Amino acid sequence: MRVFLTGATGFIGSRIVPELLQAGHHVIGMTRSDEGAARLSAAGAEVHHGTLEDLDSLRSGAAKADGVIHVAFDHDFSNFVANCEKDRRAIDALGSVLKGSDRPLLITSGTGMGSAGPGKPADEDIFDASHPNPRSASEIAGNALLEKGVNVSVVRLPQVHDTVKQGLITPLVEIARAKGVSAYVGDGSNRFPAAHVTDVARVYRLALEKRQAGARYHVVAEEGIPARRIAEVLGKGLGLPVKSLSPAEAQDHFGWMAMFVAMDLWASGAKTQERLGWHPTGPGLIADLEQMRY
């Protein structure tokens, strides 16, 4: 299959490239830079120059592919709402050239979009279009394309990690370093789901090959690691004290991250494991945090 991959040189995309190539697929990787183009060529992928803002470049990349994986996202969370809207436009553009065909389009969202309510794990079969998280725009765009006959499915991500990056945990490291304390909110019992980046890459390939329109997948290897446990490991690695903050104190301490740090993001990936025959094998989040070079 000829696969157009956005975000091909990013943290996750760069792991999807070899996963697809080793399975015999041809990768058309999108990049905005000459450096990225060189890396893609060295990996054995075809280079496609483009950006999320250039919708024509997205359309032309999708037009020459048998399937599309859209993993690129602008992770400037200080401008989160605008970036979610940018993602909606990108999804619309990609889907516009896939109408009338069975060519699969995989889009990316977060496990929080499957929230089943307080005290319940997020579930693959749940999507609340009125969810207050702006990232819902991505799945709303996907649903609109699905209604128009595009073969859309969704990969929902937890905290994706290795020993270099760990999703939202990475900015927590920088905040702890800047503030001189590794903090959590309240009793720190709220949870973060996680999966190693190599396990995540495998789900994208399996979901692409499955070609099941309307499917939602949770790439969850660990359903919920308590925030306090994460803060303790970061504190040890950074040589900093660990402290509980009240919700009122959290806004000043965490800044833009305050909207995430107290959320209980517990999520299940059991249905994804069953439906794709996916069994995570990578290290856990705590193990990677313990091996980090702080």
Secondary structure in CASP SS format (residue, H / E / C, confidence):
PFRMAT SS
TARGET T0000
AUTHOR 0000-0000-0000
METHOD secondary structure of the structure
MODEL  1
M C 1.00
R E 1.00
V E 1.00
F E 1.00
L E 1.00
T E 1.00
G C 1.00
A C 1.00
T C 1.00
G C 1.00
F C 1.00
I C 1.00
G H 1.00
S H 1.00
R H 1.00
I H 1.00
V H 1.00
P H 1.00
E H 1.00
L H 1.00
L H 1.00
Q H 1.00
A C 1.00
G C 1.00
H C 1.00
H E 1.00
V E 1.00
I E 1.00
G E 1.00
M E 1.00
T E 1.00
R C 1.00
S C 1.00
D H 1.00
E H 1.00
G H 1.00
A H 1.00
A H 1.00
R H 1.00
L H 1.00
S H 1.00
A H 1.00
A H 1.00
G C 1.00
A C 1.00
E E 1.00
V E 1.00
H E 1.00
H E 1.00
G C 1.00
T C 1.00
L C 1.00
E C 1.00
D C 1.00
L H 1.00
D H 1.00
S H 1.00
L H 1.00
R H 1.00
S H 1.00
G H 1.00
A H 1.00
A H 1.00
K C 1.00
A C 1.00
D C 1.00
G E 1.00
V E 1.00
I E 1.00
H E 1.00
V C 1.00
A C 1.00
F C 1.00
D C 1.00
H C 1.00
D C 1.00
F H 1.00
S H 1.00
N H 1.00
F H 1.00
V H 1.00
A H 1.00
N H 1.00
C H 1.00
E H 1.00
K H 1.00
D H 1.00
R H 1.00
R H 1.00
A H 1.00
I H 1.00
D H 1.00
A H 1.00
L H 1.00
G H 1.00
S H 1.00
V C 1.00
L C 1.00
K C 1.00
G C 1.00
S C 1.00
D C 1.00
R C 1.00
P E 1.00
L E 1.00
L E 1.00
I E 1.00
T E 1.00
S E 1.00
G E 1.00
T H 1.00
G H 1.00
M H 1.00
G H 1.00
S C 1.00
A C 1.00
G C 1.00
P C 1.00
G C 1.00
K C 1.00
P C 1.00
A E 1.00
D C 1.00
E C 1.00
D C 1.00
I C 1.00
F C 1.00
D C 1.00
A C 1.00
S C 1.00
H C 1.00
P C 1.00
N C 1.00
P C 1.00
R C 1.00
S H 1.00
A H 1.00
S H 1.00
E H 1.00
I H 1.00
A H 1.00
G H 1.00
N H 1.00
A H 1.00
L H 1.00
L H 1.00
E H 1.00
K C 1.00
G C 1.00
V C 1.00
N E 1.00
V E 1.00
S E 1.00
V E 1.00
V E 1.00
R E 1.00
L E 1.00
P C 1.00
Q E 1.00
V E 1.00
H E 1.00
D C 1.00
T C 1.00
V C 1.00
K C 1.00
Q E 1.00
G C 1.00
L C 1.00
I H 1.00
T H 1.00
P H 1.00
L H 1.00
V H 1.00
E H 1.00
I H 1.00
A H 1.00
R H 1.00
A H 1.00
K H 1.00
G C 1.00
V C 1.00
S E 1.00
A E 1.00
Y E 1.00
V E 1.00
G C 1.00
D C 1.00
G C 1.00
S C 1.00
N C 1.00
R E 1.00
F E 1.00
P E 1.00
A E 1.00
A E 1.00
H E 1.00
V H 1.00
T H 1.00
D H 1.00
V H 1.00
A H 1.00
R H 1.00
V H 1.00
Y H 1.00
R H 1.00
L H 1.00
A H 1.00
L H 1.00
E H 1.00
K H 1.00
R C 1.00
Q C 1.00
A C 1.00
G C 1.00
A C 1.00
R E 1.00
Y E 1.00
H E 1.00
V C 1.00
V C 1.00
A C 1.00
E E 1.00
E E 1.00
G E 1.00
I E 1.00
P E 1.00
A H 1.00
R H 1.00
R H 1.00
I H 1.00
A H 1.00
E H 1.00
V H 1.00
L H 1.00
G H 1.00
K H 1.00
G H 1.00
L H 1.00
G C 1.00
L C 1.00
P C 1.00
V E 1.00
K E 1.00
S E 1.00
L E 1.00
S C 1.00
P H 1.00
A H 1.00
E H 1.00
A H 1.00
Q H 1.00
D H 1.00
H H 1.00
F H 1.00
G H 1.00
W H 1.00
M H 1.00
A H 1.00
M H 1.00
F H 1.00
V H 1.00
A C 1.00
M C 1.00
D C 1.00
L C 1.00
W C 1.00
A E 1.00
S C 1.00
G C 1.00
A H 1.00
K H 1.00
T H 1.00
Q H 1.00
E H 1.00
R H 1.00
L H 1.00
G C 1.00
W C 1.00
H C 1.00
P C 1.00
T C 1.00
G C 1.00
P C 1.00
G C 1.00
L H 1.00
I H 1.00
A H 1.00
D H 1.00
L H 1.00
E H 1.00
Q H 1.00
M C 1.00
R C 1.00
Y C 1.00
END
